[in-house]
C-alpha cells in the first residue's frame, strides 16, 4: 500500500486530498462487497445448487450495477462480469435432469 502523499499547500488541493481518501474507503468497501457476492455465487455453482446460485446471482447483478452507476468500476467491466456469472449459473443442470 502506498505511503500517504506529501501535505498539500493550497486549500483546493487539501480538499481534493480529503475527498480522495473518503472515496478510496467507499470504493474499497464496494469492491469488497462485490468480491464477496461473486464468491458466494461461485461456491453455489461448484456445489451444483442452481436455485441458491440464481438467488446469489440476483444479488451480484444488483451489486455490479450499483458499483458501475457510482463509478467504482467501469460499466463494461460490470457487464462482462455479470455475463460470465450468468453463464456459469445457467450451465448448472436442473435438479430433475440429473
HELIX and SHEET records of a PDB file:
HELIX    1   1 UNK A   11  UNK A   47  1                                  37    
HELIX    2   2 UNK A   50  UNK A   70  1                                  21    
HELIX    3   3 UNK A   75  UNK A   90  1                                  16    
END                                                                             
